[in-house]
Amino acid sequence: MMKKILALSIVMISTPVFASDLPTVNLGMSSFVDGAVPAGSGWYAQTYFQNYSANSIRDENGDKIGLPKSKVDYQVIAQQLSYLSDVKVAGGSIGLNLLVPVLGHIDVDDGLNNQAIKSQNGVADIMIGPFIQFDPIMGENGPKFAHRFEFQINIPTGKYDSQKDINPSANAFSLDPYWAATYWINPKWTASTRIHYLFNFKNDDPNYSFGHANNIQAGQAVHANFATSYAVTPKLRLGINGYWLKQITDTQVDGKDVSGRKEQVWAIGPGAMYSFDQHDHLSLNSYFEQGAENRPQGNSVIFRYIHHFH
């Protein structure tokens, strides 16, 4: 349910040339048929592995920042537990998601022996969210539409150091509710989306680059995943997936707007999903980022294994 386990807050030591204030969000972690559940009620376990590699960090104009190098590479493993009950509310079943990052490793190269960009590894923030999975709308040949609403909460439980530029934790609560939906164009061809609205609370221990500021509050943002796939066999789906992020309000420092720090990026790439049976699924999604501002621009590969306990 997320793209970056490692929250980025990269700046120069004296004169900031790059700003990334937003916390970890789901960019590309969902896949095909996202609006439905594969096997009904009960417990689900999902394991994610992500490899992300960026050869450049972009400024507010989308240009490379003024460092000899600006490489960011990381690998993340995260575990998600989900429970879908048989309790009905408003035409759907209620459930709960919990995502816990279990491992994260990051390498940074600024071309200056990492004097401009300081990072640390560690466990990232926990995400939890109650949700309603609405009953699917059925057609003559199977489901036609399925959707879900989740009220996701990001909890600052991870490792954070205000003297580091890259931290596993954002050190602030955030709300990131979403709506996920899948439409069956025909029994084999589907289109899915997941649309989030991100609201961030204050970080009362801001990064050292903000000087003597008492707090920082990252701006609000909208982000979405999208995917379309075709079942080439009963067990294998192939398709295209992507994501999009746009920060829509300025970051605030001590309650005052600071311009020039809004983030944006979009990405697209191929994907595949193999279903061993109704209860076990493996997906592989890759993404090639474009149009980044105030954040890294790179490529990502995400493996996701889904198991339904039955």
VENQUIFEN-V564774 format. One record per run of one state. SS is the DSSP state (A for helix, B for strand, O for the rest). FROM is the first residue (numbers start at 1). TO is the last residue. If there is no record, write none. Layout:
# VENQUIFEN-V564774
ss = <SS & SS>
from = <FROM & FROM>
to = <TO & TO>
This chain:
# VENQUIFEN-V564774
ss = <O & B & O & B & O & B & O & B & O & B & O & B & O & B & O & B & O & B & O & B & O & B & O & B & O & B & O & A & O & B & O & B & O & B & O & B & O & B & O & B & O & B & O & B & O>
from = <1 & 7 & 9 & 42 & 59 & 64 & 65 & 71 & 90 & 92 & 110 & 119 & 120 & 126 & 135 & 137 & 140 & 142 & 156 & 166 & 168 & 174 & 185 & 189 & 201 & 203 & 204 & 208 & 211 & 216 & 218 & 221 & 232 & 236 & 248 & 251 & 254 & 256 & 259 & 264 & 278 & 280 & 294 & 295 & 309>
to = <6 & 8 & 41 & 58 & 63 & 64 & 70 & 89 & 91 & 109 & 118 & 119 & 125 & 134 & 136 & 139 & 141 & 155 & 165 & 167 & 173 & 184 & 188 & 200 & 202 & 203 & 207 & 210 & 215 & 217 & 220 & 231 & 235 & 247 & 250 & 253 & 255 & 258 & 263 & 277 & 279 & 293 & 294 & 308 & 310>
